[in-house]
């Protein structure tokens, strides 16, 4: 049996800028900068990381990343999975760990780049070196170094190696699934059936908090949700004031529901076809159904269109 840890690297503070040009007495129309072939979703070390919290055997390291590129500057969000052994005899702990950390880097004149998380992270660190692909859809190669320390079970792990990254599409579609609302925390021994339909679209705009400029980005996620099984609400939409995005193959969305409560969703794309989002977890906060917080578990969301 192995202790497993899931690491999530979250990008923030993205500042992209549109450029324009003009000549003579008549200004030319603004021209958007070309989208770098590095921008988008990438499977760095496969297969896809999972958020399956079972004790199934797992070996090696898995990593997926989403990149934004502005000029020579890179910001990235990612999701990683690895196994590690306790540093001293103790019960095996199986856990999931997410932490926000800005992953950033720059592109050199020859197209090589390095992306890394800040030093002294509370759980782990990641560094990736590679070279920007020549064209959209092309693979790129490089090497990585990753490490993490579990706050539970005194477990540490480190990984490094070469990779060949492959792209997968921006998330877009309607997903549906069924599950149950966990009522045990409310003192009830039964579970209430729930059905969910989620419409998701990756890509949008990010506003720089310093300059106030809104520019395109491939990481943000927008969408809507319809839920059957709650007495308090039925529909919700992603909020522009709350973060939703794709971090590698991890889908993270925050919906404001029609009763004013907040529904937070997380789930992992199972493969590059993006036909399924596995082990989706929903947490409801606020309102009559989210006080105290309410939890919904779905084994899988399946794409309908």
C-alpha positions as CSV (number, residue, x, y, z in Angstrom):
1,X,0.0,0.0,0.0
2,X,1.2,3.5,-0.7
3,X,0.6,6.9,0.6
4,X,-0.5,9.1,-2.3
5,X,-0.6,12.9,-2.6
6,X,-2.3,15.1,-5.1
7,X,-0.7,18.5,-5.8
8,X,-2.4,21.4,-7.4
9,X,-0.5,24.4,-8.8
10,X,-2.7,27.5,-9.3
11,X,-1.9,30.5,-11.4
12,X,-3.1,34.0,-10.5
13,X,-2.5,37.6,-11.4
14,X,-2.3,37.0,-15.2
15,X,-1.6,40.2,-17.1
16,X,-1.8,40.0,-20.9
17,X,-1.9,43.0,-23.2
18,X,-3.3,43.6,-26.7
19,X,-1.1,45.6,-29.1
20,X,-2.0,47.8,-32.0
21,X,-0.3,49.7,-34.8
22,X,-1.1,52.7,-36.9
23,X,0.2,54.5,-39.9
24,X,-0.5,57.8,-41.7
25,X,-3.5,59.8,-40.6
26,X,-5.9,56.8,-40.3
27,X,-5.3,54.5,-37.3
28,X,-5.2,50.8,-38.2
29,X,-7.5,48.4,-36.4
30,X,-6.0,46.9,-33.2
31,X,-4.1,43.6,-33.8
32,X,-4.3,40.9,-31.2
33,X,-0.9,39.2,-30.5
34,X,-0.4,35.7,-32.0
35,X,-1.3,32.9,-29.6
36,X,1.8,31.0,-28.7
37,X,1.8,27.2,-29.5
38,X,2.6,26.7,-25.8
39,X,-0.7,28.1,-24.6
40,X,-3.3,25.6,-23.6
41,X,-3.5,22.2,-21.9
42,X,-0.7,19.7,-21.8
43,X,-0.2,16.2,-20.5
44,X,3.4,16.5,-19.3
45,X,3.9,13.1,-17.6
46,X,1.2,10.5,-18.2
47,X,-1.2,9.0,-17.8
48,X,-3.6,11.7,-16.5
49,X,-3.4,12.4,-12.8
50,X,-6.5,11.2,-10.9
51,X,-8.4,12.4,-7.9
52,X,-9.5,8.8,-7.0
53,X,-9.0,8.7,-3.2
54,X,-9.1,4.9,-3.0
55,X,-6.1,2.8,-1.9
56,X,-5.5,1.4,-5.3
57,X,-1.9,0.7,-6.2
58,X,-0.1,3.5,-8.1
59,X,3.5,4.0,-9.3
60,X,5.5,6.8,-10.7
61,X,4.5,10.5,-11.2
62,X,1.7,12.1,-13.2
63,X,1.5,15.8,-14.2
64,X,-0.8,17.9,-16.4
65,X,-0.4,21.6,-17.0
66,X,-2.3,24.6,-18.5
67,X,-0.1,27.4,-19.8
68,X,-0.8,31.1,-20.6
69,X,1.8,33.0,-22.6
70,X,2.1,36.8,-23.0
71,X,5.1,37.8,-25.0
72,X,8.0,36.0,-23.3
73,X,6.2,35.5,-20.0
74,X,4.5,32.3,-18.9
75,X,2.1,31.6,-16.1
76,X,0.8,28.1,-15.5
77,X,-1.6,26.0,-13.5
78,X,-1.3,22.3,-13.0
79,X,-2.3,19.1,-11.3
80,X,0.0,16.3,-10.2
81,X,-0.2,12.9,-8.5
82,X,2.5,10.9,-6.9
83,X,3.1,8.2,-4.2
84,X,5.4,8.3,-1.3
85,X,6.4,6.2,1.7
86,X,6.3,7.2,5.4
87,X,9.6,8.4,6.8
88,X,9.0,6.3,9.9
89,X,6.8,3.3,10.7
90,X,3.3,4.6,10.9
91,X,-0.2,3.7,9.4
92,X,-0.4,4.4,5.7
93,X,-2.4,7.6,5.0
94,X,-4.2,8.2,1.7
95,X,-4.8,11.9,1.1
96,X,-5.4,14.8,-1.3
97,X,-3.5,18.0,-1.1
98,X,-4.2,21.3,-2.9
99,X,-2.2,24.5,-2.5
100,X,-2.2,27.8,-4.4
101,X,1.2,28.7,-5.9
102,X,2.1,30.9,-8.8
103,X,3.9,28.9,-11.4
104,X,5.8,31.3,-13.8
105,X,8.7,31.5,-16.2
106,X,10.1,33.2,-19.3
107,X,10.9,32.1,-22.8
108,X,14.5,32.7,-24.1
109,X,15.4,33.9,-27.6
110,X,16.0,30.3,-28.7
111,X,12.5,29.2,-27.6
112,X,13.7,27.4,-24.4
113,X,11.8,28.1,-21.2
114,X,11.7,27.3,-17.5
115,X,8.5,27.3,-15.4
116,X,8.7,26.9,-11.6
117,X,6.7,27.4,-8.4
118,X,8.1,29.9,-5.8
119,X,10.6,28.5,-3.3
120,X,9.7,27.5,0.2
121,X,6.3,26.2,-0.7
122,X,4.3,24.7,2.2
123,X,3.8,21.3,0.6
124,X,6.0,21.0,-2.6
125,X,7.7,22.5,-5.6
126,X,7.8,22.0,-9.3
127,X,10.3,23.0,-12.0
128,X,9.8,22.3,-15.8
129,X,12.4,23.0,-18.5
130,X,11.4,22.7,-22.2
131,X,11.2,24.3,-25.6
132,X,8.2,26.0,-27.1
133,X,6.7,23.8,-29.9
134,X,7.0,25.0,-33.5
135,X,3.3,24.9,-34.3
136,X,-0.1,24.4,-32.6
137,X,-0.6,20.7,-31.7
138,X,3.1,19.8,-31.9
139,X,4.7,17.9,-29.0
140,X,7.5,19.4,-27.0
141,X,10.2,17.8,-24.9
142,X,12.0,18.7,-21.7
143,X,12.7,17.6,-18.1
144,X,11.0,18.1,-14.7
145,X,11.8,18.1,-11.0
146,X,9.0,17.8,-8.4
147,X,8.9,17.2,-4.7
148,X,6.3,17.3,-1.9
149,X,5.9,16.6,1.8
150,X,2.7,15.4,3.2
151,X,1.5,17.2,6.3
152,X,-0.1,13.9,7.4
153,X,1.9,10.7,8.0
154,X,5.3,12.3,7.7
155,X,5.5,11.3,4.1
156,X,7.9,12.8,1.5
157,X,8.4,12.2,-2.2
158,X,10.5,13.5,-5.0
159,X,10.5,12.9,-8.8
160,X,12.6,14.0,-11.8
161,X,12.9,12.9,-15.4
162,X,12.5,13.6,-19.1
163,X,9.1,14.0,-20.8
164,X,7.4,14.5,-24.1
165,X,4.3,16.6,-23.7
166,X,1.2,16.2,-25.7
167,X,-1.6,18.8,-26.0
168,X,-5.3,18.2,-25.3
169,X,-8.2,20.6,-26.1
170,X,-9.7,23.4,-24.0
171,X,-12.6,22.1,-22.0
172,X,-16.0,22.7,-23.7
173,X,-19.2,20.8,-23.4
174,X,-22.2,19.7,-21.3
175,X,-21.6,17.1,-18.6
176,X,-24.1,15.2,-16.6
177,X,-24.1,12.7,-13.7
178,X,-25.9,11.4,-10.7
179,X,-24.7,11.0,-7.1
180,X,-25.8,11.6,-3.5
181,X,-25.9,14.4,-1.0
182,X,-24.1,13.3,2.2
183,X,-26.4,13.9,5.1
184,X,-24.4,12.2,7.8
185,X,-22.9,15.5,8.9
186,X,-26.5,16.7,9.5
187,X,-27.2,13.8,11.8
188,X,-29.1,11.8,9.2
189,X,-28.0,8.3,8.3
190,X,-29.3,8.2,4.8
191,X,-28.2,9.9,1.5
192,X,-30.3,12.0,-0.8
193,X,-30.0,11.3,-4.6
194,X,-28.8,14.2,-6.7
195,X,-28.6,14.7,-10.5
196,X,-26.4,17.4,-12.1
197,X,-25.9,18.9,-15.5
198,X,-23.0,21.3,-16.0
199,X,-22.1,23.4,-19.1
200,X,-18.4,24.3,-19.2
201,X,-16.3,26.5,-21.4
202,X,-12.5,26.9,-20.9
203,X,-11.0,30.2,-21.9
204,X,-12.0,33.8,-21.2
205,X,-10.7,37.0,-19.9
206,X,-8.5,37.9,-16.9
207,X,-8.4,41.3,-15.4
208,X,-5.1,42.6,-14.1
209,X,-5.8,43.9,-10.6
210,X,-3.1,46.5,-10.9
211,X,-3.8,47.9,-14.4
212,X,-7.5,47.0,-14.7
213,X,-6.9,45.7,-18.2
214,X,-8.9,42.6,-19.2
215,X,-7.2,40.3,-21.7
216,X,-7.7,36.8,-23.1
217,X,-6.5,33.7,-21.2
218,X,-6.8,30.0,-21.7
219,X,-7.0,29.0,-18.0
220,X,-10.3,30.6,-16.7
221,X,-13.6,28.6,-16.9
222,X,-17.1,29.8,-17.3
223,X,-20.4,27.9,-17.3
224,X,-23.7,27.1,-15.6
225,X,-25.1,24.3,-13.6
226,X,-28.6,22.7,-13.0
227,X,-29.1,20.5,-10.0
228,X,-32.1,18.3,-9.0
229,X,-32.3,17.1,-5.4
230,X,-31.8,20.3,-3.4
231,X,-34.8,22.1,-2.0
232,X,-33.0,25.4,-1.9
233,X,-31.9,25.9,-5.5
234,X,-31.9,24.5,-9.0
235,X,-29.6,26.6,-11.2
236,X,-26.3,28.6,-10.9
237,X,-23.7,30.3,-13.0
238,X,-20.0,30.9,-12.5
239,X,-19.2,34.2,-10.9
240,X,-16.7,36.7,-12.4
241,X,-15.6,37.6,-8.8
242,X,-14.8,34.0,-7.9
243,X,-12.0,31.9,-9.4
244,X,-12.9,29.0,-11.8
245,X,-10.4,27.4,-14.1
246,X,-8.7,24.4,-15.5
247,X,-5.5,23.4,-13.8
248,X,-3.9,20.8,-16.1
249,X,-6.7,18.2,-16.1
250,X,-8.3,19.4,-12.9
251,X,-11.6,21.2,-13.4
252,X,-12.4,23.8,-10.7
253,X,-15.6,25.8,-10.8
254,X,-17.5,28.0,-8.4
255,X,-21.1,28.7,-9.1
256,X,-23.4,31.3,-7.5
257,X,-26.8,29.5,-7.1
258,X,-30.2,31.0,-7.5
259,X,-30.7,31.2,-3.7
260,X,-27.5,33.1,-3.2
261,X,-25.5,30.1,-1.9
262,X,-22.1,29.0,-3.4
263,X,-21.5,25.6,-5.0
264,X,-17.8,24.7,-5.5
265,X,-17.0,21.8,-7.9
266,X,-13.8,19.9,-8.5
267,X,-13.1,16.9,-10.7
268,X,-10.4,15.5,-12.9
269,X,-10.6,14.8,-16.7
270,X,-9.8,11.1,-17.1
271,X,-8.1,11.3,-20.5
272,X,-7.4,13.6,-23.4
273,X,-10.8,12.9,-25.0
274,X,-12.3,14.9,-22.1
275,X,-15.4,12.6,-22.3
276,X,-15.5,12.1,-18.5
277,X,-14.7,14.0,-15.3
278,X,-14.1,11.6,-12.5
279,X,-14.8,11.7,-8.8
280,X,-16.6,15.1,-9.0
281,X,-17.0,16.7,-5.5
282,X,-19.5,19.5,-4.8
283,X,-19.5,21.6,-1.7
284,X,-22.4,24.0,-1.0
285,X,-21.8,26.9,1.3
286,X,-24.4,29.5,2.5
287,X,-28.1,29.6,2.1
288,X,-30.5,27.1,3.8
289,X,-28.9,24.1,2.1
290,X,-25.3,25.1,2.8
291,X,-25.5,26.1,6.5
292,X,-23.7,24.0,7.7
293,X,-21.8,23.1,4.5
294,X,-23.4,20.4,2.4
295,X,-21.4,17.8,0.3
296,X,-22.3,16.0,-2.9
297,X,-20.4,13.1,-4.3
298,X,-20.6,12.0,-8.0
299,X,-18.5,9.0,-9.2
300,X,-18.3,10.6,-12.7
301,X,-19.7,13.3,-15.0
302,X,-20.1,12.2,-18.6
303,X,-20.1,14.6,-21.6
304,X,-23.4,14.8,-23.4
305,X,-22.3,17.2,-26.2
